[in-house]
Amino acid sequence: MDVVKLESRQIFGMKKETLMKRVLRYFEQTQQAAEVVEYLVAILFRHALCVGDFSLQPLSEMIRQIFLKAAPNDTLRRHCVYFDHFFSLEEWQTVIQRLFSSDEEYQQFTKETCLYKKLLEKKSLETHEIAEFQFDLVSIFKDANGKRHTWTLRDTKQVRSEEETAKVLGILTTLTIFRSSGIRRFAEYVKFKSKKGCIDAEHEAVQAEPEVSVQETAVAEEQPRKSKPTSKAAASKTAHAQSSRGSDSNTLNRQETDTLSPLPSEAPPTQPKEKEPSGESNGAKSSKKTKTPSEKVDTSDKHYGKSKEKIQEERDKRKWKNRVNKFLGRKK
């Protein structure tokens, strides 16, 4: 039967009774003294910063067995001073002699741990004031690969000293049991912040489904049908407006074309008319002339003694002169 290791979620989230039983069972099944000692250090860390009581007194017999009988290793040497209060003075001397070859080695291995121990003891003695909200300690660490990750410790005490809290968080960097995909998680401390929140009361009413009457449904179905003729009428109005615009634009184009008439210097030469038989008299020629709707026949000229071509040429010149005067704004 495989034994499941405890992760940070269990150590920092379980209730005290359940957590103590899990640690004791893990040691009995595996006899892994080094891993269990790091579990115990993490629980001391939680006891110092969190509101609840997580003292290790229920595991005192297991702790004594580890340091008095387990094979010495560097993990036991580094963290042994956290547990000296579980032993008498004589028993503690026995532990030192088992784990270290000299007092110098003992001082070297436990120098950093002694500083952490004082901080944990000080934080454990701090009492928390009853408040309507809960504090959470949100911290950022780097893993062994230098990648940052956020970790939250819930239900903590109110922070009284930022520097002391930061130093206590440094204890996690001395532990190697917390890993993710084989990579050590708490390799370097970066920063932390304390958050607080409160929910005083909460309630939500059961929402009934809205009832839709048959009449409202019928009206909603008729609306799309009535909108279709309207759209057709709008389309016909739009087409009529476009056609009106087109006719207006054609009218404007014709007006512009009529206004931009050529200058006198650009006038086309007058082409002579075909000659008629010489047997006709001048009176008969004048009587056969018809009036055009847009032109007035000049009757003031005397046609006697002039040929038909000459008379027509003079008329064309007068017409052209009148058009030029009209274009230039001159009086006749």
C-alpha positions in Angstrom: 0.0 0.0 0.0 1.5 3.3 -1.1 1.6 6.1 1.4 0.5 9.6 0.2 2.8 12.4 1.2 1.5 15.5 2.9 1.5 18.6 0.7 1.3 22.2 1.7 -2.5 22.2 1.2 -2.9 19.5 3.9 -0.3 20.9 6.3 -1.6 24.5 6.2 -5.3 23.7 5.6 -6.3 20.7 7.7 -7.8 20.8 11.2 -5.4 20.1 14.0 -6.7 16.7 15.0 -6.8 15.4 11.5 -3.3 16.8 10.7 -1.7 15.2 13.8 -3.1 11.8 12.9 -1.9 12.0 9.3 1.7 12.9 10.4 1.8 10.2 12.9 0.5 7.6 10.5 3.0 8.7 7.8 5.9 8.2 10.2 4.7 4.8 11.4 4.3 3.6 7.8 7.5 5.0 6.3 9.9 5.7 9.2 11.1 8.7 7.1 12.4 10.8 10.0 13.9 13.6 7.9 10.6 14.3 6.1 8.5 14.1 9.3 10.8 16.6 11.0 10.2 19.1 8.2 6.5 18.5 8.5 6.8 19.3 12.2 8.7 22.6 11.4 6.0 23.6 9.0 3.4 23.0 11.7 5.4 25.2 14.1 5.4 27.9 11.5 1.6 27.7 11.2 1.2 27.7 15.0 3.2 31.0 15.2 1.4 32.9 12.5 -2.2 31.5 12.5 -5.1 32.1 14.9 -5.7 28.4 15.8 -3.6 26.3 18.2 -1.3 23.9 16.4 1.1 23.0 19.2 3.0 19.7 18.7 2.2 18.4 22.2 0.1 15.4 20.9 3.1 14.2 18.9 5.7 14.5 21.8 6.3 10.7 21.9 7.0 10.5 18.2 9.4 13.5 18.4 11.3 11.9 21.3 11.6 8.7 19.4 12.9 10.4 16.2 15.8 12.3 18.0 16.7 9.5 20.4 16.6 6.5 18.1 16.5 7.5 14.4 19.7 7.5 12.3 21.4 10.9 12.4 21.3 13.1 9.2 21.7 16.7 8.3 18.0 17.5 8.4 17.8 16.4 12.1 20.9 18.3 12.9 19.6 21.5 11.3 16.2 21.5 12.9 16.8 19.8 16.3 16.8 23.0 18.3 13.1 23.6 17.6 12.3 20.6 19.7 14.6 20.9 22.7 11.7 21.6 25.1 10.4 18.1 24.6 13.5 16.7 26.4 15.1 17.1 29.8 18.6 18.5 30.1 20.2 15.1 30.3 18.2 13.8 27.4 19.1 16.8 25.4 22.8 16.2 25.9 22.3 12.7 24.7 20.6 14.0 21.5 23.5 16.4 20.9 26.1 13.7 21.3 24.1 11.4 18.9 23.8 14.0 16.2 27.0 16.0 16.4 30.7 15.1 16.7 31.6 18.3 18.6 30.2 21.5 20.0 31.6 23.4 17.1 29.6 21.3 14.7 26.5 21.8 16.8 26.9 25.6 16.8 27.5 25.6 13.0 24.4 23.6 12.1 22.0 25.4 14.5 23.2 29.0 14.2 20.4 30.1 11.7 17.8 27.8 13.3 18.3 29.4 16.8 17.3 32.8 15.3 14.2 31.4 13.7 13.3 29.6 16.9 13.3 32.9 18.9 11.0 34.5 16.3 8.6 31.5 16.4 8.4 31.7 20.1 7.7 35.4 20.1 5.0 35.1 17.4 3.4 32.1 19.3 3.0 34.3 22.4 1.1 37.0 20.5 -2.6 37.0 21.0 -5.0 38.1 18.3 -7.8 40.5 18.8 -11.3 39.3 18.0 -12.4 41.1 14.8 -15.3 40.8 12.4 -13.0 40.0 9.6 -10.3 37.4 8.8 -6.7 38.1 7.9 -4.9 36.2 5.0 -1.2 36.4 4.5 -0.4 36.5 0.7 3.2 35.9 -0.1 5.4 35.5 -3.2 8.3 33.0 -3.4 10.6 31.9 -6.1 11.1 28.2 -6.8 14.4 26.4 -7.5 14.2 27.5 -11.2 13.7 31.2 -10.2 10.0 31.3 -11.2 7.7 33.3 -9.0 4.5 31.9 -7.5 1.9 33.2 -5.0 1.1 31.3 -1.8 -1.6 32.3 0.7 -1.8 31.3 4.4 -5.3 31.8 5.6 -6.7 32.9 9.0 -3.5 34.5 10.3 -3.0 36.9 13.1 -2.8 40.7 12.4 0.7 41.7 11.4 2.4 43.8 14.1 5.9 43.9 12.6 6.5 43.5 8.9 10.1 42.7 9.4 9.5 40.0 11.9 6.8 38.4 9.7 9.1 38.5 6.7 11.8 36.7 8.7 9.4 34.1 9.8 8.4 33.5 6.2 12.0 32.8 5.5 11.7 29.6 7.5 9.9 28.0 4.5 13.1 28.5 2.5 14.9 26.0 4.8 12.4 23.2 4.0 12.7 20.9 1.0 9.5 18.8 1.3 7.3 21.1 -0.7 7.7 20.5 -4.4 5.8 20.9 -7.6 6.7 18.5 -10.5 9.9 17.7 -8.6 10.9 21.4 -8.3 11.4 22.9 -4.9 8.7 25.5 -4.3 10.0 27.8 -1.5 13.5 28.4 -2.6 13.6 32.2 -2.1 11.3 34.7 -0.3 10.2 37.8 -2.3 7.4 39.7 -0.5 4.1 39.5 1.3 1.0 41.4 2.1 -1.8 40.9 4.7 -5.4 41.0 3.4 -8.6 41.3 5.4 -12.2 40.7 4.4 -15.5 40.2 6.1 -19.0 38.9 5.2 -21.3 40.0 8.0 -24.5 38.4 6.5 -25.6 37.0 3.2 -29.0 36.0 1.7 -30.4 35.3 -1.7 -34.1 35.0 -2.5 -35.3 32.2 -4.8 -36.2 33.8 -8.1 -39.5 32.7 -9.7 -39.6 32.2 -13.4 -41.5 35.1 -15.1 -44.9 34.3 -16.6 -45.7 35.3 -20.1 -49.4 35.8 -21.0 -50.9 34.4 -24.3 -51.9 37.9 -25.4 -48.3 39.3 -25.1 -47.0 36.3 -27.1 -49.5 36.9 -29.9 -48.6 40.6 -30.1 -44.9 39.7 -30.2 -45.6 37.3 -33.1 -47.6 39.9 -35.1 -45.0 42.7 -34.9 -42.5 41.2 -37.4 -45.4 40.6 -39.9 -46.5 44.3 -39.8 -43.0 45.5 -40.3 -42.6 44.0 -43.7 -45.0 46.4 -45.7 -43.4 49.3 -44.0 -40.0 48.2 -45.2 -41.4 47.9 -48.8 -42.9 51.4 -48.7 -39.6 52.7 -47.4 -37.8 51.0 -50.3 -40.2 52.5 -52.9 -39.7 56.0 -51.3 -35.9 55.5 -51.5 -36.1 54.5 -55.2 -38.3 57.5 -56.0 -35.9 59.8 -54.2 -32.9 58.3 -56.1 -34.7 58.7 -59.5 -35.6 62.4 -58.6 -32.0 63.0 -57.8 -31.0 61.5 -61.1 -33.3 63.8 -63.1 -32.2 66.8 -61.1 -28.6 66.0 -61.8 -29.3 65.6 -65.6 -31.0 69.0 -65.6 -28.0 70.6 -63.9 -25.7 69.0 -66.4 -27.7 70.4 -69.3 -27.7 73.9 -67.7 -24.0 73.8 -67.2 -23.5 72.7 -70.8 -25.6 75.6 -72.1 -23.9 78.2 -70.0 -20.3 77.2 -71.0 -20.7 78.4 -74.7 -17.5 79.0 -76.8 -15.8 82.4 -77.0 -16.0 84.4 -80.2 -12.5 83.4 -81.1 -13.5 79.8 -81.0 -16.7 80.1 -83.0 -17.0 77.6 -85.8 -17.0 79.0 -89.4 -20.3 79.5 -91.0 -20.9 77.0 -93.8 -22.6 78.3 -97.0 -26.0 77.2 -97.9 -26.7 75.4 -101.1 -27.7 77.6 -104.1 -31.3 77.4 -105.3 -32.3 77.9 -109.0 -31.8 81.5 -110.2 -35.3 81.7 -111.7 -36.9 82.4 -108.3 -37.3 86.0 -107.3 -36.2 87.6 -104.1 -39.9 88.1 -103.0 -40.7 84.5 -103.5 -37.6 83.5 -101.5 -38.6 85.7 -98.6 -42.2 84.4 -98.6 -41.1 80.8 -98.4 -39.0 81.4 -95.1 -40.6 79.9 -92.0 -40.2 81.0 -88.4 -38.6 78.7 -85.9 -40.0 78.5 -82.4 -36.7 79.7 -80.7 -35.7 82.4 -83.3 -37.4 85.7 -84.5 -37.2 86.7 -88.1 -35.7 90.0 -88.6 -38.0 91.9 -91.0 -36.2 95.2 -90.7 -33.6 94.3 -93.3 -34.1 95.2 -96.8 -33.7 92.2 -99.0 -33.8 93.9 -102.3 -30.7 93.5 -104.4 -29.2 90.7 -102.3 -28.9 87.1 -102.9 -30.4 84.5 -100.6 -26.9 83.3 -99.4 -25.9 86.9 -98.5 -29.0 87.5 -96.5 -28.6 84.2 -94.6 -24.9 85.0 -93.9 -25.8 88.4 -92.4 -28.5 86.8 -90.3 -26.0 84.2 -89.0 -23.5 86.9 -88.1 -26.1 88.9 -86.2 -27.2 85.8 -84.3 -23.7 85.0 -83.3 -23.0 88.6 -82.2 -26.1 88.6 -80.1 -25.1 85.3 -78.4 -21.6 86.7 -77.7 -23.1 90.0 -76.2 -25.5 88.0 -74.1 -22.7 85.8 -72.8 -20.4 88.8 -72.0 -23.3 90.8 -70.5 -23.2 93.5 -73.1 -26.2 95.5 -74.3 -27.4 95.1 -77.9 
